[in-house]
Amino acid sequence: MIGDVNAPQGQTRARTHHSPQLEATGPPASTTQIYTAPSVLTSKDYQGWTLGMHVPALSHAELELLSDTQPGRALVHHQYMLELPAGYFKHPDTADASQAVTDVTKATSKIKGFVYLLADIIGPATLLQDNPGELHVPIRSGNAPRTKHPYTICNHLNAVFAHLQTLADIGISKQAHLTHLAALHTAWQNTHRANIKHQVQLAVTRQTIN
């Protein structure tokens, strides 16, 4: 469970899961990019941004004019990392909500009209030993008593960044995106090579034993 003790069931929560590891197929595709937008935006432009890569990080693309799904998908597209303070994560075993966590966004979901951002917990390291699972954090708060609570993505970003208006204000830009992709490429190469070397060593060891 994420959020305060009285947070509604099905709102912000942690879910323990055992997902199979996805096989790496290669470095990030070069087609992943930030789409540019016209200098003057219309409601049709906003409605046309159906994918995370479509949402531009321009000074005139205002977050307040985006649907709940659009900023969520943009954060997922950029694999945005969130450092959430105490209160967002409640340990599934101890119900302790005092632990701040670092997460990387991975998907969005919509439940009963509310959009949630799904994120994997990647820190602190001591918490990962407990396999806490993933966070489901609502993008915005609702007006009903069961959905009006402070633990949302928008509230967190507004608390961290002053004068938040666009994706650029939270550090998303074309250059930052390209830097991120380059780092992922390097990490993938290093991990892939290390894995191959490990598999070769295991094969040699088996042959020696046989």
One Martini backbone bead per residue (centre of mass of N, CA, C, O) as a GRO file, in nm:
protein
  210
    1MET     BB    1   0.096   0.036   0.023
    2ILE     BB    2   0.026   0.365  -0.066
    3GLY     BB    3   0.039   0.614   0.145
    4ASP     BB    4  -0.192   0.663   0.347
    5VAL     BB    5  -0.378   0.487   0.564
    6ASN     BB    6  -0.659   0.622   0.424
    7ALA     BB    7  -0.625   0.522   0.161
    8PRO     BB    8  -0.765   0.407  -0.104
    9GLN     BB    9  -0.850   0.141  -0.252
   10GLY     BB   10  -0.671   0.147  -0.559
   11GLN     BB   11  -0.467   0.344  -0.536
   12THR     BB   12  -0.197   0.389  -0.379
   13ARG     BB   13   0.043   0.120  -0.441
   14ALA     BB   14   0.180  -0.192  -0.364
   15ARG     BB   15   0.321  -0.468  -0.564
   16THR     BB   16   0.382  -0.790  -0.558
   17HIS     BB   17   0.624  -0.939  -0.783
   18HIS     BB   18   0.713  -1.201  -1.052
   19SER     BB   19   0.881  -1.113  -1.309
   20PRO     BB   20   1.007  -1.184  -1.591
   21GLN     BB   21   1.288  -1.150  -1.753
   22LEU     BB   22   1.387  -0.948  -1.995
   23GLU     BB   23   1.514  -0.968  -2.303
   24ALA     BB   24   1.771  -0.840  -2.455
   25THR     BB   25   1.778  -0.691  -2.799
   26GLY     BB   26   1.908  -0.400  -2.761
   27PRO     BB   27   1.950  -0.102  -2.833
   28PRO     BB   28   1.816   0.180  -2.861
   29ALA     BB   29   1.624   0.325  -3.072
   30SER     BB   30   1.658   0.594  -3.295
   31THR     BB   31   1.336   0.673  -3.292
   32THR     BB   32   1.374   0.782  -3.019
   33GLN     BB   33   1.191   1.083  -2.941
   34ILE     BB   34   1.128   1.423  -2.957
   35TYR     BB   35   0.862   1.588  -3.047
   36THR     BB   36   0.763   1.836  -3.227
   37ALA     BB   37   0.602   2.160  -3.220
   38PRO     BB   38   0.421   2.404  -3.261
   39SER     BB   39   0.430   2.736  -3.167
   40VAL     BB   40   0.114   2.701  -3.195
   41LEU     BB   41  -0.131   2.580  -2.987
   42THR     BB   42  -0.391   2.347  -2.990
   43SER     BB   43  -0.630   2.129  -2.898
   44LYS     BB   44  -0.552   1.930  -3.125
   45ASP     BB   45  -0.261   1.891  -3.042
   46TYR     BB   46  -0.312   1.771  -2.762
   47GLN     BB   47  -0.497   1.530  -2.861
   48GLY     BB   48  -0.257   1.401  -3.052
   49TRP     BB   49  -0.106   1.301  -2.786
   50THR     BB   50  -0.077   0.946  -2.745
   51LEU     BB   51   0.227   0.954  -2.684
   52GLY     BB   52   0.506   1.012  -2.507
   53MET     BB   53   0.677   1.119  -2.760
   54HIS     BB   54   0.471   1.356  -2.833
   55VAL     BB   55   0.538   1.511  -2.582
   56PRO     BB   56   0.654   1.816  -2.541
   57ALA     BB   57   0.939   2.018  -2.403
   58LEU     BB   58   0.790   2.291  -2.413
   59SER     BB   59   0.711   2.610  -2.299
   60HIS     BB   60   0.401   2.583  -2.447
   61ALA     BB   61   0.353   2.297  -2.300
   62GLU     BB   62   0.111   2.250  -2.077
   63LEU     BB   63   0.034   2.050  -1.811
   64GLU     BB   64  -0.262   2.155  -1.744
   65LEU     BB   65  -0.357   2.066  -2.055
   66LEU     BB   66  -0.323   1.783  -1.980
   67SER     BB   67  -0.382   1.482  -1.944
   68ASP     BB   68  -0.318   1.231  -1.730
   69THR     BB   69  -0.187   1.041  -1.945
   70GLN     BB   70   0.033   1.216  -2.082
   71PRO     BB   71   0.246   1.259  -1.852
   72GLY     BB   72   0.277   0.962  -1.788
   73ARG     BB   73   0.388   0.875  -2.069
   74ALA     BB   74   0.628   1.069  -2.068
   75LEU     BB   75   0.772   0.952  -1.820
   76VAL     BB   76   0.804   0.668  -1.938
   77HIS     BB   77   0.960   0.735  -2.198
   78HIS     BB   78   1.201   0.871  -2.007
   79GLN     BB   79   1.253   0.716  -1.749
   80TYR     BB   80   1.167   0.848  -1.492
   81MET     BB   81   1.289   0.970  -1.184
   82LEU     BB   82   1.179   0.920  -0.841
   83GLU     BB   83   1.189   1.100  -0.523
   84LEU     BB   84   1.011   0.977  -0.272
   85PRO     BB   85   0.872   1.043   0.005
   86ALA     BB   86   0.730   1.003   0.274
   87GLY     BB   87   0.409   0.813   0.216
   88TYR     BB   88   0.416   0.660  -0.064
   89PHE     BB   89   0.539   0.419   0.100
   90LYS     BB   90   0.412   0.093   0.198
   91HIS     BB   91   0.484  -0.172   0.353
   92PRO     BB   92   0.348  -0.487   0.298
   93ASP     BB   93   0.439  -0.606   0.594
   94THR     BB   94   0.460  -0.337   0.807
   95ALA     BB   95   0.324  -0.050   0.718
   96ASP     BB   96   0.558   0.133   0.659
   97ALA     BB   97   0.576   0.507   0.571
   98SER     BB   98   0.893   0.628   0.624
   99GLN     BB   99   1.001   0.553   0.338
  100ALA     BB  100   1.207   0.653   0.107
  101VAL     BB  101   1.199   0.652  -0.260
  102THR     BB  102   1.324   0.510  -0.564
  103ASP     BB  103   1.205   0.555  -0.904
  104VAL     BB  104   1.096   0.396  -1.214
  105THR     BB  105   0.927   0.442  -1.485
  106LYS     BB  106   0.689   0.209  -1.690
  107ALA     BB  107   0.370   0.286  -1.652
  108THR     BB  108   0.018   0.287  -1.725
  109SER     BB  109  -0.310   0.321  -1.562
  110LYS     BB  110  -0.675   0.249  -1.561
  111ILE     BB  111  -0.901   0.312  -1.276
  112LYS     BB  112  -1.198   0.429  -1.256
  113GLY     BB  113  -1.077   0.700  -1.418
  114PHE     BB  114  -0.789   0.654  -1.308
  115VAL     BB  115  -0.451   0.757  -1.324
  116TYR     BB  116  -0.153   0.558  -1.318
  117LEU     BB  117   0.175   0.525  -1.197
  118LEU     BB  118   0.424   0.298  -1.278
  119ALA     BB  119   0.686   0.178  -1.049
  120ASP     BB  120   1.011   0.098  -0.979
  121ILE     BB  121   1.200  -0.002  -0.721
  122ILE     BB  122   1.564   0.114  -0.664
  123GLY     BB  123   1.529   0.252  -0.372
  124PRO     BB  124   1.685   0.137  -0.142
  125ALA     BB  125   1.882  -0.139  -0.112
  126THR     BB  126   1.751  -0.253   0.152
  127LEU     BB  127   1.460  -0.278   0.022
  128LEU     BB  128   1.513  -0.489  -0.212
  129GLN     BB  129   1.529  -0.746  -0.027
  130ASP     BB  130   1.194  -0.739   0.006
  131ASN     BB  131   1.038  -0.717  -0.251
  132PRO     BB  132   0.816  -0.459  -0.296
  133GLY     BB  133   0.784  -0.383  -0.594
  134GLU     BB  134   0.529  -0.169  -0.701
  135LEU     BB  135   0.405   0.144  -0.793
  136HIS     BB  136   0.082   0.319  -0.744
  137VAL     BB  137   0.037   0.646  -0.876
  138PRO     BB  138  -0.142   0.910  -0.894
  139ILE     BB  139  -0.151   1.190  -1.078
  140ARG     BB  140  -0.427   1.281  -0.946
  141SER     BB  141  -0.666   1.417  -0.763
  142GLY     BB  142  -0.972   1.396  -0.625
  143ASN     BB  143  -1.305   1.486  -0.494
  144ALA     BB  144  -1.347   1.251  -0.342
  145PRO     BB  145  -1.297   1.113  -0.035
  146ARG     BB  146  -1.141   0.850  -0.167
  147THR     BB  147  -0.943   1.053  -0.371
  148LYS     BB  148  -0.854   1.279  -0.159
  149HIS     BB  149  -0.506   1.301  -0.181
  150PRO     BB  150  -0.151   1.388  -0.165
  151TYR     BB  151  -0.042   1.117  -0.322
  152THR     BB  152   0.096   1.253  -0.602
  153ILE     BB  153   0.260   1.346  -0.878
  154CYS     BB  154   0.186   1.647  -0.892
  155ASN     BB  155   0.249   1.715  -0.596
  156HIS     BB  156   0.544   1.636  -0.605
  157LEU     BB  157   0.644   1.822  -0.835
  158ASN     BB  158   0.544   2.091  -0.701
  159ALA     BB  159   0.735   2.054  -0.446
  160VAL     BB  160   1.014   2.046  -0.610
  161PHE     BB  161   0.911   2.252  -0.834
  162ALA     BB  162   0.930   2.565  -0.937
  163HIS     BB  163   0.715   2.678  -1.156
  164LEU     BB  164   0.535   2.455  -1.286
  165GLN     BB  165   0.458   2.386  -1.653
  166THR     BB  166   0.673   2.186  -1.781
  167LEU     BB  167   0.887   1.939  -1.875
  168ALA     BB  168   1.139   2.123  -1.861
  169ASP     BB  169   1.105   2.182  -1.545
  170ILE     BB  170   1.197   1.853  -1.493
  171GLY     BB  171   1.443   1.795  -1.719
  172ILE     BB  172   1.310   1.777  -2.001
  173SER     BB  173   1.495   1.699  -2.300
  174LYS     BB  174   1.663   1.630  -2.574
  175GLN     BB  175   1.945   1.611  -2.445
  176ALA     BB  176   1.868   1.437  -2.201
  177HIS     BB  177   1.761   1.200  -2.370
  178LEU     BB  178   2.024   1.135  -2.524
  179THR     BB  179   2.194   1.083  -2.271
  180HIS     BB  180   2.024   0.850  -2.167
  181LEU     BB  181   2.057   0.662  -2.414
  182ALA     BB  182   2.365   0.642  -2.400
  183ALA     BB  183   2.373   0.511  -2.118
  184LEU     BB  184   2.206   0.262  -2.193
  185HIS     BB  185   2.394   0.157  -2.411
  186THR     BB  186   2.640   0.117  -2.231
  187ALA     BB  187   2.509  -0.068  -2.022
  188TRP     BB  188   2.428  -0.290  -2.219
  189GLN     BB  189   2.707  -0.364  -2.321
  190ASN     BB  190   2.835  -0.436  -2.049
  191THR     BB  191   2.628  -0.653  -1.964
  192HIS     BB  192   2.645  -0.835  -2.212
  193ARG     BB  193   2.947  -0.899  -2.194
  194ALA     BB  194   2.945  -1.015  -1.907
  195ASN     BB  195   2.747  -1.246  -1.971
  196ILE     BB  196   2.914  -1.389  -2.185
  197LYS     BB  197   3.162  -1.440  -2.011
  198HIS     BB  198   3.012  -1.611  -1.802
  199GLN     BB  199   2.910  -1.835  -1.995
  200VAL     BB  200   3.188  -1.926  -2.091
  201GLN     BB  201   3.298  -2.008  -1.813
  202LEU     BB  202   3.083  -2.225  -1.760
  203ALA     BB  203   3.148  -2.402  -2.005
  204VAL     BB  204   3.441  -2.462  -1.928
  205THR     BB  205   3.381  -2.591  -1.654
  206ARG     BB  206   3.208  -2.827  -1.759
  207GLN     BB  207   3.428  -2.952  -1.942
  208THR     BB  208   3.632  -3.005  -1.714
  209ILE     BB  209   3.451  -3.194  -1.545
  210ASN     BB  210   3.391  -3.396  -1.794
   0.00000   0.00000   0.00000
